[in-house]
């Protein structure tokens, strides 16, 4: 089974571990972006489009840094030689290619889907305290 036509590797246990790792990391990016958007709606009273725009701006740098660090850490798997290098290569290919594609989807497709599927969250009420300081209190 030639799973990766470009790289010539197959779907094996190492590439499946890479898929699990990839799903976890890309899911984390999406969950955090949606959570920031929800918090923007609740805490700042923004609508869905404004909230996901702010969330995309806030999460852009952490997403790109995480992706770059992960890809940089996997480069040795792509260029390794020796015993087991072919198996580790398939895991590296899955994660690197998947991170590149998944990051693009997180940054460009997720905001569009969020604007259509997310519900509007009502902002939290603002409580103003009209508390006067207590003067001359005797506790005798």
N, C-alpha and C positions, 0 to 999 in steps of 0.2 A: 504494500500500500504506500504509494508515494504521496504522503499527506501534504508536504510542502514542495510544490512543483518547482519553485525557484531555487530553493536551497538543496534539494535532493535528499532531504531527511525524511524519516517516516514518523508516524504517530506511535510513540512508545511510552513507557512509564515515565521517562524523564520529561518528555514534552507534555504529558498529562499533568505532572507536578507543576510545570511551568504555566499551564492553563489555570490551575487552581490559584497559584500565586497572582497571576494576572487578573483574574476575576476579583480577588480580594482587594487588590490595589486600586483598580479602576472603580470598583464599587465604593470604596472609601472616598475617592475624589467626588463622586456624584452625591453621596450622602452628605458630605460636608458642605458642598455647594448648596444643596437644597435646604439644609439646616440653617445656613447663614441667610438665605433668602426668606425663610419662614421667620427667623428672628427679626429681620428688617421689617417685615410686615407687622409683626406684633409690637415691637418696641418703638418703631419710628412711623408707623401708620402708612407705609408705602403700598402701592398696588403691586400686582404680581410682576409686571414688566420692570418697574423701577427696582423692586426687590431683587430680582434675578440679575439685573444689570449691576447693582452694587455688589451682589455676591460674586459675580464673575470677576469684577475688578479686585475684590478683596482676596479671592482664592486663586487668582491667576499665578502670582509669584510662587506660592507654596506648591501648587500643582506642577508647575514647570520645574521647580527645583527638585521635587521628589522624583519626577520622571527622569531628569538629567542625571541625578545621583544614582538611580537604579540602573539606567543604561550604562553609565560609566563603570558601575560595579560589575556589570555583566560582559563587558568587552573582553576580559580575559577568557571567558567561556567560548567566545566566538573564534578566538585565535589560539586556543590551547592545542597542544599536541601531546602525544603519549597515550598511555593506557586509559581508556574510558573517555577520551576527548570527543569521539564521535557522538556518544550519548549525551554528554554535557552540552555539546554544540546544539543539539535539537532543543534542549531546554532554553538555551540562550536565545535562539532564533525566535521561539514562541514568545518569550517575555519581551524582547526588544521590539519586535514587529508589533506585537499586541499593545505594548505601551504607547508606541507612536500613534497607532490607529485609535486606541482607546482615549488617549489624551485629546486628540482632535475631536472625537465625539463628545467628550466631557465638556470641552470648551465651546463648541459650536452647536451641537445637536441638543444637548441637555437643556440649555436655556430655552430653546424653542419648545421643546416638549413640556417644560415646566410651565410656560405661559399658558399652554392649552389645558393641562391636566391638573395643575395645583389649584387648591381652593383658596379663596380669599380669607385671610385671617384678620379678625378685628383687632385693632390696636388695644393695648391694655389701657384702662382708665388711669388718668393722672390724678393722684390724690394730693390735695394741697392741705397742709396742716396749718390751722389757725390756732396755734397754741401760744398762750401768753405765759411768760415766766411767772412763777409763783413767788410772791414776795412775803417776807416776814412770816414764815411758817414756824410755829412753835410746837414742838413735839413733847410737851411736858405733861 
